[in-house]
Amino acid sequence: MLDITGSHATTPIPANLEEEILRLKRDMNAVILAHYYQEDDIQDIADIIGDSLELARKAAETEADVIVFCGVKFMAEGAKILNPTKKVLLPDMKAGCSLEYSCPPAQFKAFRERHPDHLALTYINCSAEIKALSDIIVTSSNAEAIINSLPREQKIIFAPDKFLGSYLAKKTGRDMVLWDGSCMVHERFSERELVKLKTAHPQAAVIAHPECPQALLDHADYIGSTSGLLGFAEKQPGGEFIVLTEAGILHQMEKRSPGSRFYPVPTALDGGACVSCNTCPYMKLNTMEKLYLCMLHQEPELTLPPELIVAAKKPLDRMLELSKTIASTAIKQ
């Protein structure tokens, strides 16, 4: 038996860890949701793996009594907001997000007040408090379509990711006011190392998440959300891909695109390169041991004040409604 440090340091970890997690899931009538950036073993045991949009949809629709969210805190908050009667567990409550931290609520409130005629479109990678101050939540999967669905004359604030906002402004031709935030992983990819990989693997397609700075996106053959990048690789089994996003996605890419080769881009570090730094330290705080403990003890539980849930749910509901409308229109066309 293994032990783990933390609030349940004296709780032994069983050798048959996976079996015990599955048993607890059945006993609790729980569903395990996991983001693509989680550790491989967590992805493999999850009921649903997805990007922010897919996980938000599944959290809203689930009939399970307990949602165990293997991701970061803002994702677990989203599950609680969309399905407030459910118990929501997060294996490690310290699993935050650098992008969320770059947008403090009080400062964003003042920013909004300086632009009273602007609609606030906010990337889902933000706190519940920021969602409550927003008009529409978007993900990297649906942001472009939602922006294009708005009247051309509508002025827009985009927060908190300035790189995603800049990319969307370029794609849609909209002049948006951008909040100055960024993801610590995506902004640190090394362009020098990317060029080296392109030289070493000239047949490889460069695929990039739009949270990357424009200088990196300029090298990309395909730009898309995590699910978009996965779909691009899945359609080309046996291909070669240079990947500009968090390295956790490689596990699903390797499973779904058999025979393909993937080259993760290192991040820049003190003038050099760091191969192991292209992972999100917050996402990796969740482990199988912590997943087991949170299900065994049913904590840490994510809770939010009822008034915050009501306020934050409105822009999330608006996102889901617009996404359905856009998808329905696309099918008819």
N, C-alpha and C positions, 0 to 999 in steps of 0.2 A: 504494500500500500504506500502511496505517495502522499505527502502533505503539501499544502500551499500556504503562502503567507497572505495576510489580509485579515478582514473581519472574521473569517471562518478558518483561521489558521490551524485550529485543532481538528478540523473535520478531515478525516482520511479520504483520499481519492482512490476509488476502486480501480483494480487492474482492468476490468471490463468496462471501461469508461463509456464507450459508445453504446453498449447495451443498456447501461444504466440511464443514460440520457434519453434513449428511446422509450424505456420503461416509464420514466418520469413524464415524458411527453404524453404517453397514453393515459396515465393516471390523472394528469392535470387537465386533460383535453386541451392541450396547448398546440400552437403552431410556431415553428421556428422560421423566422425570416432572416435572410443573410444577404448582405451587399457583396458585389463582385470583388471588393477589395479585402474581404476577410481571408483569414488563413485557409489553406486548402481543406483541412479536415473539417472545419466549420462549414464550408461550402458543401462538402460531401454529405453532411448529416442534416442539412437544412431541408425543410419542406419546399421552400420557395427561395430562389436566388434571383436577384434582379438589380436594376438601377433604381434611382430614387423614385421615378414615376411608377414603375411596375410595383415596387414595394409599397408605395402609398396607396395604390389601387387595391392591392391584396389586403393591406391593413384595414382599409375601409370596408371590405367585403367579407372578411373572415367571420365565421360563426364559432370559432374556437373560444373557450373561456379565457385563455391566457395567450398573449402575444409575447414571445421571447424574441427580442430584436437584436440580432448580431450585426451591429453597425456602429454608428456614433450617436451621441445623445440627441441631436436635432432630429434624427430619423425616428428614434423612439418617441420623441415628443410628437412628431407627426402622426404616428400610429395612435397615440392617446387622444390627440385632437380629433382625428377622423372616426375613432371608435371609442368614445369616452367611457362606456360601461365596461370595457375590457380591462383586465389587469395587464399591464405592460411591464416586462422585466428587461433589464439591460445588464449583461454580464459584468461590465465595469463602468460605473457611472463617471469615471474620469475620461472616458472615451469621447473627447470633444472634437473640435474642428477649427483649424487655423482660420478658415474663411469666416466661420461664425464669429470667432473672437475679433476679427477685424472690423466688425460692425456693432459697436455698443448701442443699445437701445436709445439712451438719452441723446446721444449725438445724432443718431439717425432721425429721431423725432424732430430735432432742431433743423436738420437738413431738409426734411419734408416741408417744414413750415416756411422755409425760404423759397420753396417752389410750389405754392398752393394750387397752381393750375396744371400740375403734372400728375399723371397716373403713376403709382409706384408698382412697377413689376419687379418682384424680388425672387431671386434664385432660391430654391428650396433649401440650400445649404446655409441656413440661418436659424437663429433661436426662435422659440415660440413668441417671444416679445416682439421681435422684428416682423414676424408674420402678422401679428395683430396690428402693426402699423402700416401694413401693405394693402394694396388693392387686389392684386392677382399674384399668386405664386406660380413660378415656372420652373421647369427642369431643363437640362441641356437637350433632352429629347423633344420637348414641345415648345420651347421658347420662341423659335423663329416663326412657327405657324401661329402662335398666339399673337405675337407682335404684328404679323401681317393681317390678322383678323381685325385689328383695331383701326379706326379711322385715321387717315394719313395726317390729319391736322391735330390729332391728339398728342400732346407733349408727354414725354415718358422719362421717369427716373428709373435707372436700372441699378440694382444693388444685389449682393455686395461685391461681386467679382468683376473687376474692371477689365480683365482680359476677355472673359466671356461676353461682357457687355460690348466691348470694342468689336469683337468678332461679329456679334449680332447686328450692331449698327452698320457694319460694312455689308453684311448679307442682305439686310432689309432696306438699306438706304435711309434709315431713320437717324435723326440727330438727337441722341439720347444723352441725358445728364447721368454721368457714371459715378457711383460711389467708389472710393479708392481702397478696394480690398482685393485679396488674392489668396490662392491656395499655396501653401508652403512647398508642396511636392511639385505641382505643375509649373510653378514659376522658376524652379531651380534646375530644370533639365538643362544639360550642357549642350549648347549649339555646336561647340567644337567636337564633342564626343558623338553627336548626331552625324556630323559630316564625316567623321572617321568611319562610322558604321555604314553610311551610304557608300563610301569609297570601297570598303571591304566587301559589301554585299550589294552590288549595283542592280541586281534583279529584284531586290526587296522593295515592297511598297511601304512608304512611311505613313502610318496611321496615327492620328493625334486627337486628343480631347481638346475642345475649344477653351478650356481653362488655361491652356498654355499661352505664353506671350506670342505676339504676332511674328516675331523673328523665327520662332520655331514652326509656327503654322505655315509659314512661307515655304517650308520644305515638304509639306505634307501632300500625299496623293489622295488622302481621304481624311476628312475631319468629321467627327461625330461623337455622340454620347457614348457612355460605356457599352450600352446595349447595341448602339450603332456600330461601334468598332468590332464588337464580338460578331455581329451579323455579317460585317464585311469580310472578316477572316473565315467565317463558317462557309461562305459561298465560294471560297477559293481553297479547298483542301489541297495540300501539297505545295502551297505557296510559301513565300518568305515575307516576313513583316518586321519592320522596325517600329517599336511601340512606344508612343509618347503619352503614357498615362500610368497610373499607379500599378505596380507590378502584380498585384493580386489578381488582376484580370487574366493573366497568362494561364492560370490553371484551367479556366473555362475555355479559353481559346485552344489550348492543346487538346482538350477533350472533344471539342466540337469541330475542330478543323484538322482531322487526322493527316499525318504526314507533313504538316506545315512546320516551319521553323520560325521562332520568334526571338527577336533581339531587343531586350529592354534598354532604353537609353539611360546612361548614368546621369546623375546630377552633378552640378558644379560644386566644388568644396575647396575653399581657400586656394583657388587657382588651379586645382587639380580636378580629379573626377572621383565620384563615390558611387560604386555600383550598388551598394546595399542601402543607399539613402533615397532610392526612388520608391520607397514604400511609405505609407502614412503611419506615423508612430501611434496615432490615436486609434486607427482601425485595428492595429495589431495588438492593442491592449486586451482585446477579447481573446480568450483561449478556450480550449475544450474543458480544461479544469474549471475555469470560471463559469462557463456555460452550465456545467454540471452543478456547481455550488449554488448558482442563482436559481436554478430550477428546484433543487433540493430544499433550499431555505425560502424560496419564493421572494427573494430580495437580491440586489436592490430593485425596488419597484419605482417606476417613473410616475410621478403624480404632478398635476398642474392645477392651479386654482380654476374653479368653474368659469369665472368671468373671462379668464385668459383663453380657455378652451373655446368659448363662444366667439370671441373676437378673432382668434387665429384661424378658426374653422372657415370663416367666410371667404378669405382669399384662396384657401385650399380647395373649397367646394367650387369656387369660380374656375380654378384651374381644371378640375376634373370635368366640369360641365363643358368648358370650351374645348377640351381635348376630345370629348365625345362628339361634339358638334362638328369639329374639324375632321375627325375620322369619318363620320357619317357622310359629310359632304364629299370627301375624297373618294369614298366607295361609289357614290352616285355618279361621280364624274368618270 
